[in-house]
Amino acid sequence: MFGFFKDKFEDLKHTVSNTAKTLVGNVLTNIDTSEEQYSEFTLDDIEETLISADLGVNYASELVDDLRSKKNSKPAELKSYLKENFIKTLNEAGTTELNYVENALNIYFITGVNGAGKTTLIAKLAYKFKQSGKKVLVAAGDTFRAAAEEQLNIWSTRAGADIVRRDKADPASVVYEAIQKAKNESYDVILVDTAGRLQNKFNLMEELKKIKTVIDKQAPESLRESILVIDANTGQNGLQQAKVFGECVNLTCAALTKLDGSAKGAIILAIAKEMKLPVKLVGVGEKMEDLKPFVPEDFIKAIFEE
């Protein structure tokens, strides 16, 4: 695993406390553990609570149907049942380690809707790579909004990364230029920013496909991850975003921003279950250091307050 991704949360339990309350606390509080078997009322209550915690209708229904089919299942065992199922779901989505190859060019294609936190995530990721001694280049692929490029420029400078930007230019041409520069000047990392305008899905898809084609042609062995950035507070909308961007690009993982304070962190589980898409990075604050690796076992322990 690449060095800085061995970081650990110092206070993960506090970070996910709101999610823990909505996803686990509310479910366990509302059941009678002295019952020998689940009543239909209890099962309906569990399903409703899981759905309201942004686990997703399909996943919540599947869990409750499974409980209903287990003749010897008892309410007292619900906590261990959920914990076991959640960790299985996260593990089945794939590895949560960010791909990186030493002594080679590594390209990270970063997508997500406007406002999800792409710019700050790119800056934090650039900072992490720079702190590890890597040479980092940012490709400002959201050329439609001048403010977006300017903001990315400011954050990149703060992170110590270089940037390729061309206001109003074709995004694919900016990425092409960045790849040529990276090859000629021996960069280790390119972070590709992209637009996230869902108002016109067709244009967005065409733009992202064009960028992907440039990467495939100019650096076919270098694309390490296609990362979808999701604001943790969007809940189930995040799942819909994953489906839309999944049609545009072959997503390999998700990064969840603004996890600190969010009560909707269960979207991590919904995306893992429905999209088979692992979360690999989580943003937990405004500081450059506030980008952390996602470790399923640690996350599950924290939401079960263990």
Kinemage of the C-alpha trace (Angstrom):
@kinemage 1
@onewidth
@group {chain A} dominant
@subgroup {mainchain}
@vectorlist {calphas} color= white
{ca met a 1} P 0.000 0.000 0.000
{ca phe a 2} L 1.263 3.471 -0.822
{ca gly a 3} L 2.788 5.141 2.265
{ca phe a 4} L 0.416 7.900 3.282
{ca phe a 5} L -2.618 5.667 2.951
{ca lys a 6} L -1.489 3.883 6.088
{ca asp a 7} L -2.759 6.896 8.043
{ca lys a 8} L -5.381 6.143 10.654
{ca phe a 9} L -8.269 8.199 11.939
{ca glu a 10} L -7.434 9.605 15.333
{ca asp a 11} L -11.092 9.980 16.196
{ca leu a 12} L -13.112 7.941 13.742
{ca lys a 13} L -15.810 7.193 16.293
{ca his a 14} L -16.506 10.898 16.719
{ca thr a 15} L -16.366 11.487 12.953
{ca val a 16} L -19.101 8.946 12.222
{ca ser a 17} L -21.125 9.443 15.407
{ca asn a 18} L -24.146 10.913 13.591
{ca thr a 19} L -24.139 8.089 11.048
{ca ala a 20} L -23.787 5.561 13.868
{ca lys a 21} L -26.851 6.989 15.588
{ca thr a 22} L -29.093 6.968 12.494
{ca leu a 23} L -27.897 3.655 11.065
{ca val a 24} L -27.307 1.520 14.139
{ca gly a 25} L -28.442 3.371 17.259
{ca asn a 26} L -31.990 3.989 16.097
{ca val a 27} L -32.423 0.403 14.910
{ca leu a 28} L -31.165 -1.204 18.113
{ca thr a 29} L -33.013 1.239 20.361
{ca asn a 30} L -36.371 0.416 18.837
{ca ile a 31} L -36.341 -3.366 19.247
{ca asp a 32} L -37.171 -5.589 22.194
{ca thr a 33} L -34.179 -7.900 22.612
{ca ser a 34} L -36.123 -10.097 25.024
{ca glu a 35} L -38.349 -11.375 22.193
{ca glu a 36} L -37.631 -14.957 21.139
{ca gln a 37} L -38.346 -14.155 17.488
{ca tyr a 38} L -39.011 -11.158 15.285
{ca ser a 39} L -42.579 -9.926 15.022
{ca glu a 40} L -43.753 -8.472 11.716
{ca phe a 41} L -44.095 -5.123 13.465
{ca thr a 42} L -40.444 -5.250 14.568
{ca leu a 43} L -39.240 -6.260 11.101
{ca asp a 44} L -41.199 -3.439 9.469
{ca asp a 45} L -39.749 -0.994 11.986
{ca ile a 46} L -36.191 -2.195 11.287
{ca glu a 47} L -36.711 -1.849 7.529
{ca glu a 48} L -38.153 1.651 7.848
{ca thr a 49} L -35.302 2.781 10.100
{ca leu a 50} L -32.612 1.398 7.770
{ca ile a 51} L -34.196 3.104 4.766
{ca ser a 52} L -34.411 6.436 6.605
{ca ala a 53} L -30.707 6.055 7.462
{ca asp a 54} L -29.916 6.076 3.706
{ca leu a 55} L -28.995 2.425 3.468
{ca gly a 56} L -31.226 2.206 0.396
{ca val a 57} L -34.622 0.583 -0.144
{ca asn a 58} L -33.260 -2.490 -1.928
{ca tyr a 59} L -30.551 -3.233 0.615
{ca ala a 60} L -32.815 -2.609 3.634
{ca ser a 61} L -35.524 -4.865 2.178
{ca glu a 62} L -32.994 -7.598 1.439
{ca leu a 63} L -31.704 -7.546 5.017
{ca val a 64} L -35.194 -7.712 6.523
{ca asp a 65} L -36.294 -10.470 4.134
{ca asp a 66} L -33.228 -12.442 5.164
{ca leu a 67} L -34.082 -11.984 8.851
{ca arg a 68} L -37.660 -13.056 8.136
{ca ser a 69} L -36.452 -16.261 6.464
{ca lys a 70} L -34.173 -17.253 9.359
{ca lys a 71} L -36.394 -19.279 11.701
{ca asn a 72} L -33.935 -19.265 14.598
{ca ser a 73} L -32.937 -15.604 14.312
{ca lys a 74} L -33.512 -13.534 17.465
{ca pro a 75} L -33.694 -9.764 18.021
{ca ala a 76} L -30.879 -10.069 20.576
{ca glu a 77} L -28.579 -11.097 17.716
{ca leu a 78} L -29.457 -8.168 15.424
{ca lys a 79} L -26.338 -6.145 16.220
{ca ser a 80} L -23.944 -8.954 15.313
{ca tyr a 81} L -26.048 -9.819 12.239
{ca leu a 82} L -25.888 -6.259 10.887
{ca lys a 83} L -22.193 -5.920 11.657
{ca glu a 84} L -21.360 -9.161 9.835
{ca asn a 85} L -23.504 -8.249 6.828
{ca phe a 86} L -22.139 -4.703 6.534
{ca ile a 87} L -18.498 -5.814 6.578
{ca lys a 88} L -19.266 -8.516 4.005
{ca thr a 89} L -20.919 -5.934 1.719
{ca leu a 90} L -17.930 -3.588 1.935
{ca asn a 91} L -15.408 -6.356 1.300
{ca glu a 92} L -17.346 -7.725 -1.685
{ca ala a 93} L -17.220 -4.294 -3.361
{ca gly a 94} L -13.456 -4.650 -3.796
{ca thr a 95} L -10.217 -3.465 -2.275
{ca thr a 96} L -10.197 -0.046 -0.615
{ca glu a 97} L -6.502 0.542 -1.248
{ca leu a 98} L -5.782 3.294 -3.768
{ca asn a 99} L -3.850 1.967 -6.765
{ca tyr a 100} L -0.387 3.449 -7.212
{ca val a 101} L 2.622 2.192 -9.159
{ca glu a 102} L 6.111 3.345 -8.225
{ca asn a 103} L 8.455 4.678 -10.946
{ca ala a 104} L 5.597 5.219 -13.387
{ca leu a 105} L 3.050 7.856 -14.338
{ca asn a 106} L -0.145 7.527 -12.278
{ca ile a 107} L -3.332 9.193 -13.552
{ca tyr a 108} L -6.399 9.725 -11.367
{ca phe a 109} L -9.555 10.665 -13.260
{ca ile a 110} L -11.811 12.537 -10.815
{ca thr a 111} L -15.533 13.052 -11.449
{ca gly a 112} L -18.587 14.203 -9.507
{ca val a 113} L -21.325 16.823 -9.510
{ca asn a 114} L -20.488 20.472 -8.953
{ca gly a 115} L -20.425 21.179 -5.246
{ca ala a 116} L -19.501 17.639 -4.208
{ca gly a 117} L -16.041 18.762 -3.125
{ca lys a 118} L -13.914 17.685 -6.109
{ca thr a 119} L -11.625 20.721 -5.997
{ca thr a 120} L -10.693 20.394 -2.346
{ca leu a 121} L -10.330 16.618 -2.639
{ca ile a 122} L -7.926 17.068 -5.549
{ca ala a 123} L -5.937 19.588 -3.516
{ca lys a 124} L -5.769 17.286 -0.493
{ca leu a 125} L -4.773 14.333 -2.656
{ca ala a 126} L -2.096 16.464 -4.346
{ca tyr a 127} L -0.843 17.516 -0.919
{ca lys a 128} L -0.646 13.903 0.261
{ca phe a 129} L 1.365 12.873 -2.792
{ca lys a 130} L 3.633 15.915 -2.469
{ca gln a 131} L 4.259 15.134 1.205
{ca ser a 132} L 5.402 11.700 0.068
{ca gly a 133} L 7.932 13.218 -2.298
{ca lys a 134} L 5.982 12.766 -5.522
{ca lys a 135} L 5.930 15.189 -8.449
{ca val a 136} L 2.291 16.147 -8.989
{ca leu a 137} L 0.469 17.794 -11.901
{ca val a 138} L -3.165 18.908 -11.869
{ca ala a 139} L -5.126 19.032 -15.143
{ca ala a 140} L -7.913 21.620 -14.869
{ca gly a 141} L -10.492 19.822 -17.001
{ca asp a 142} L -13.502 21.871 -15.865
{ca thr a 143} L -12.881 24.671 -18.355
{ca phe a 144} L -16.509 25.774 -18.552
{ca arg a 145} L -16.392 27.674 -15.244
{ca ala a 146} L -13.496 30.135 -14.952
{ca ala a 147} L -14.108 30.299 -11.212
{ca ala a 148} L -13.560 26.556 -10.960
{ca glu a 149} L -10.175 26.811 -12.659
{ca glu a 150} L -9.141 29.749 -10.513
{ca gln a 151} L -10.153 27.949 -7.352
{ca leu a 152} L -8.259 24.839 -8.453
{ca asn a 153} L -5.220 26.977 -9.233
{ca ile a 154} L -5.255 28.469 -5.729
{ca trp a 155} L -5.644 25.081 -4.059
{ca ser a 156} L -2.961 23.474 -6.258
{ca thr a 157} L -0.490 26.222 -5.367
{ca arg a 158} L -1.315 25.707 -1.705
{ca ala a 159} L -0.689 21.979 -2.089
{ca gly a 160} L 2.592 22.561 -3.916
{ca ala a 161} L 1.409 20.964 -7.163
{ca asp a 162} L 1.796 22.270 -10.709
{ca ile a 163} L -1.232 22.880 -12.907
{ca val a 164} L -2.204 22.900 -16.590
{ca arg a 165} L -5.183 25.191 -17.269
{ca arg a 166} L -6.666 26.795 -20.368
{ca asp a 167} L -9.803 28.893 -19.817
{ca lys a 168} L -12.661 27.939 -22.176
{ca ala a 169} L -10.501 25.358 -23.955
{ca asp a 170} L -11.677 21.859 -24.832
{ca pro a 171} L -11.186 19.817 -21.612
{ca ala a 172} L -9.733 16.890 -23.548
{ca ser a 173} L -7.033 19.175 -25.000
{ca val a 174} L -6.068 20.285 -21.478
{ca val a 175} L -5.694 16.669 -20.400
{ca tyr a 176} L -3.678 15.907 -23.552
{ca glu a 177} L -1.320 18.790 -22.742
{ca ala a 178} L -0.999 17.615 -19.131
{ca ile a 179} L -0.049 14.093 -20.217
{ca gln a 180} L 2.613 15.388 -22.628
{ca lys a 181} L 4.043 17.645 -19.918
{ca ala a 182} L 4.031 14.791 -17.401
{ca lys a 183} L 5.883 12.501 -19.802
{ca asn a 184} L 8.449 15.127 -20.776
{ca glu a 185} L 9.122 16.294 -17.243
{ca ser a 186} L 8.860 12.970 -15.388
{ca tyr a 187} L 5.838 13.595 -13.188
{ca asp a 188} L 4.635 10.810 -10.904
{ca val a 189} L 0.997 11.839 -10.678
{ca ile a 190} L -1.672 13.588 -12.773
{ca leu a 191} L -4.940 14.525 -11.053
{ca val a 192} L -7.604 15.218 -13.680
{ca asp a 193} L -10.437 17.546 -12.656
{ca thr a 194} L -13.671 17.339 -14.662
{ca ala a 195} L -16.983 19.161 -14.975
{ca gly a 196} L -20.029 17.931 -13.102
{ca arg a 197} L -22.975 19.571 -14.802
{ca leu a 198} L -25.839 17.093 -14.652
{ca gln a 199} L -28.284 19.560 -16.246
{ca asn a 200} L -27.234 18.263 -19.643
{ca lys a 201} L -26.337 14.633 -19.148
{ca phe a 202} L -25.574 13.990 -22.831
{ca asn a 203} L -22.965 16.769 -23.055
{ca leu a 204} L -21.377 15.684 -19.788
{ca met a 205} L -21.119 12.071 -20.927
{ca glu a 206} L -19.591 13.069 -24.260
{ca glu a 207} L -17.059 15.325 -22.529
{ca leu a 208} L -15.999 12.667 -20.034
{ca lys a 209} L -15.766 9.985 -22.733
{ca lys a 210} L -13.578 12.289 -24.834
{ca ile a 211} L -11.204 12.839 -21.909
{ca lys a 212} L -11.093 9.100 -21.237
{ca thr a 213} L -10.255 8.464 -24.904
{ca val a 214} L -7.313 10.883 -24.691
{ca ile a 215} L -5.987 9.096 -21.621
{ca asp a 216} L -6.433 5.686 -23.259
{ca lys a 217} L -4.545 6.819 -26.376
{ca gln a 218} L -1.769 8.879 -24.796
{ca ala a 219} L -1.113 6.927 -21.588
{ca pro a 220} L -2.946 3.579 -21.843
{ca glu a 221} L -1.112 1.960 -18.927
{ca ser a 222} L -1.253 4.935 -16.565
{ca leu a 223} L -4.885 5.294 -15.485
{ca arg a 224} L -4.929 4.023 -11.897
{ca glu a 225} L -8.374 5.091 -10.698
{ca ser a 226} L -11.584 6.697 -11.944
{ca ile a 227} L -12.862 8.277 -8.737
{ca leu a 228} L -16.400 9.514 -8.118
{ca val a 229} L -16.524 12.251 -5.473
{ca ile a 230} L -19.733 12.256 -3.417
{ca asp a 231} L -20.832 14.656 -0.678
{ca ala a 232} L -21.763 12.451 2.304
{ca asn a 233} L -24.715 14.714 3.076
{ca thr a 234} L -26.471 13.905 -0.212
{ca gly a 235} L -27.528 10.458 1.011
{ca gln a 236} L -29.459 8.482 -1.596
{ca asn a 237} L -28.808 11.155 -4.236
{ca gly a 238} L -25.230 9.943 -4.077
{ca leu a 239} L -26.357 6.553 -5.315
{ca gln a 240} L -28.111 8.151 -8.276
{ca gln a 241} L -24.968 10.165 -9.040
{ca ala a 242} L -22.942 6.946 -8.999
{ca lys a 243} L -25.294 5.428 -11.569
{ca val a 244} L -25.133 8.471 -13.885
{ca phe a 245} L -21.349 8.804 -13.781
{ca gly a 246} L -21.014 5.027 -14.032
{ca glu a 247} L -22.662 5.310 -17.455
{ca cys a 248} L -20.088 7.921 -18.512
{ca val a 249} L -16.917 6.421 -17.120
{ca asn a 250} L -15.761 3.045 -15.875
{ca leu a 251} L -15.653 4.076 -12.222
{ca thr a 252} L -13.235 2.158 -10.008
{ca cys a 253} L -14.009 3.718 -6.630
{ca ala a 254} L -15.682 6.535 -4.738
{ca ala a 255} L -14.383 9.244 -2.409
{ca leu a 256} L -16.760 10.535 0.244
{ca thr a 257} L -16.372 14.176 1.302
{ca lys a 258} L -17.777 15.951 4.382
{ca leu a 259} L -18.181 12.711 6.333
{ca asp a 260} L -17.560 14.564 9.572
{ca gly a 261} L -20.899 15.548 11.012
{ca ser a 262} L -22.961 13.767 8.349
{ca ala a 263} L -25.776 11.472 9.450
{ca lys a 264} L -25.936 9.912 5.973
{ca gly a 265} L -22.652 7.994 5.901
{ca ala a 266} L -24.573 4.759 5.256
{ca ile a 267} L -24.446 5.771 1.592
{ca ile a 268} L -21.022 4.054 1.687
{ca leu a 269} L -22.834 0.751 2.204
{ca ala a 270} L -25.547 1.464 -0.367
{ca ile a 271} L -22.964 2.243 -3.073
{ca ala a 272} L -20.920 -0.839 -2.177
{ca lys a 273} L -24.030 -3.034 -2.331
{ca glu a 274} L -25.764 -1.699 -5.443
{ca met a 275} L -22.803 -0.506 -7.518
{ca lys a 276} L -20.060 -2.852 -6.273
{ca leu a 277} L -18.013 0.338 -5.926
{ca pro a 278} L -15.576 0.576 -3.004
{ca val a 279} L -15.017 3.833 -1.143
{ca lys a 280} L -11.270 4.442 -0.949
{ca leu a 281} L -10.978 7.975 0.431
{ca val a 282} L -12.959 10.041 2.922
{ca gly a 283} L -12.771 13.770 3.618
{ca val a 284} L -13.297 14.645 7.269
{ca gly a 285} L -12.537 18.365 7.487
{ca glu a 286} L -11.168 21.497 5.834
{ca lys a 287} L -7.442 21.046 6.496
{ca met a 288} L -5.061 19.611 3.918
{ca glu a 289} L -4.442 16.662 6.247
{ca asp a 290} L -8.165 15.875 6.462
{ca leu a 291} L -8.209 13.273 3.691
{ca lys a 292} L -8.078 9.758 5.053
{ca pro a 293} L -8.007 6.196 3.720
{ca phe a 294} L -11.230 4.257 4.107
{ca val a 295} L -10.747 1.068 6.124
{ca pro a 296} L -13.969 -1.020 6.205
{ca glu a 297} L -13.200 -2.811 9.477
{ca asp a 298} L -12.444 0.464 11.275
{ca phe a 299} L -15.588 2.110 9.883
{ca ile a 300} L -17.827 -0.764 10.995
{ca lys a 301} L -16.279 -0.871 14.471
{ca ala a 302} L -16.802 2.885 14.791
{ca ile a 303} L -20.472 2.900 13.785
{ca phe a 304} L -21.125 0.036 16.215
{ca glu a 305} L -19.189 2.054 18.818
{ca glu a 306} L -16.691 -0.676 19.584
